Amino acid sequence: MNVRRAEIDDIPLLQKVYASDGRKHDKPLSSYPLIDWIMKDINLILVAEKKRPVGFIIVRTIGDEANIDVISTKRSSRKTIEKALVSEAFKHLLVSRLFILLSDRATAIRKVYESMGFEVYDNLPNAFGKGRHAVKLMKKFEQKPAPKKKVKMLGGGVIKRQGPKYRISVSEDEYGGFLDANLKQLDMA
């Protein structure tokens, strides 16, 4: 099975997977801004495919936490597909906690998530409607440090990313050139 980032051309196929997964959905997939999410890389969307897409995951990051929605076709092996998608998503995440909401009746798939390190975070009565309860699972990660990046600035100086903060370093000699170059750039805008 191949897992890759979703592309715009995948959207009609993702809609078919969404419609055929056998679960009740509160709203249609078309109500989500998938095109914006894919084009602007706002949320991570991965597609699992054999000869055609058989599942996808949407990872919505909020601060240092993320929520995932995993959809797979009814006739495919849901456990294998979801495990492959979630495992691949782990490689792309820089979050401290990851959450998924499952039906309290989905005991088989819940065991798959628990085998990947998810634990019960909360029980939510009637989350999916009257008599349809949910379990919210959470996986904790050690906070991965953000990669240190250096970006050269116009007129000298360097911006260094250190974790969530940035540090600008400019030598005494570069300061005048740095300021002049950036002011000129602002005047031209």
N, C-alpha and C positions, 0 to 999 in steps of 0.2 A: 504494500500500500504506500502511496506517495502522499506526503502532506506538504502543502505549499501555501504561500500567501494568495488570497483571493484577488481576482482581477475583475474589472468592469464586465467583461464578457461572461463571467461566471454567474451573474445575478439571475438570469432566467433558470439556470440549472439549480441554483440554490433554492429558488422558489419551489421547484419540483420536489427537492429533498424535504423542504419544510412542510409541504402539503402531504408528503407520503410517510412521514415519520410515525404516524399513528397516535399522536398525542393531541389533546385539545389545546389550542392556542388562543390567548385572549385577543390577539389582533393579528392581522395578516403581515407577512414579512415585508410587503410593499410599504407598510406604514413606518418602517425604519429607514433612516437616511443612509442606506448602504453605499450609494454612489459617493456621497461626501466622505463617509468613513474610509472607503478604499482610496479615493483620489487624494484626500488630505492626510491620510495615514493617521486619522484621529483614534480609531479603535482597531485593534489587531483582529483581522479576520483570516482564519486559516481554513483550507479546504482539504479534505481527505478524498482521494480518488483511487479507483482501481482502473477501469477503462473509462468511467464517468464519475462525477462526484457522488459520494455515498454519505457524506457528512460534512459539517462545518462547525466552527467554534467562533463565537464573538467574545472578545475580551474587552471589557469596558473599564478603563483605568480611571480612578478618582483618587488623586493624591498618591499615597503610597499603598493603596489597596486596589483590588480589581474584582469585578464580578464576571463570571463566565456563563454563557449560554451555549450548550452543546446540542446540536441537532444531527440525527443520523437516520438513514432510511430504515423503514420497518423490517424489510426482508433481509437486510444485511446483519452481520454480527455487531450489534450495538456496543457490546463491551469492548471488542477489539478496536472499533472505530473511535469511540470516545477516549479510550486510553491513549491511542496514537495521537489524537488531536491535543489532549491535555498535556501529554508529555512534550510535544513539540512547543506548545505555548509556554511551558516552563522556561524554555531556552531564551525566550524573547522578553521575559518580564523582569522588571526592576521594582518589585513591590514587596512589602513585608507580609501582606495577607491576601489570600485569594479565596473568594466565596463562590459557592454554587448552591442553587435552590433545587431540591429534588422532591418528588412526591414521596410521602411517607410509605407508600406501597411499593416503591421501586427498590426493593431490598437487594436484588441481584446487582444492579448498577451501583448502588450505594457501597457494596462490598468492594467494587472495583476502585471507587474513589478513596475508600479507607485504605486500600492496599497501596495507594499512591501518597499516603500521609495526611489525608483529609480527616478531620474529626468533627463531631457534632458540635455546632456553635449555638443553635437555637432550634426549638420546635415551634412551628407557626400554625396554629389551628385555623382552618378555613382560608388558608392563603390562596388556594386555587378555586375558591368558591365554597358554598355551603357543603360541609362534610368532606371536602377535599383538602387534606392537611399537607403541610410541607415540612421538610427538614432542611435547615440551612447548614451546610458543611463549610469548614474553613481549613485552609492549609497555611501554616506559618512558614516564612522563609527568613533566613538570615539576610539582613539588609546587605545587598551587594553594593559596593562603592561604585559610584558613577565613574566612567572612564575619564582620566585626566586628558583634556584636550587643550592644545595651544592654538590660538587664532591670532595671526598677525594683524595689526591694525594699520590703517593708513597713516603714514608719517612716523611709523615706529611704534614700539610698545607691543605688548602681548597680553591677550586675555587668556587666563588659565581657568579651566573649569575644575573645581575641587569639590566633589560631592554636589550638593544642590546649590552651592555658592560659586560666584565668579570672583576672580581677583585680577585687577589690572595692574600690570607692572610696567613702568616706564622709567627709563634712566633719566637722570638730570639733563643730559645732552639731548635726549629725544623729546623731552617734554614740549619744547617750543614747536618743533616740527609736527608733533602729534596733534597739538591743539590747533595749529594753523591749518593743517590738512583737513581735519574734521570740520572746522568752521567753514572752510571753502566748500566742502562737500555739502554742508547744510545750506549755504547760500545758493548753490546751484539747484537745489531741490525746489 
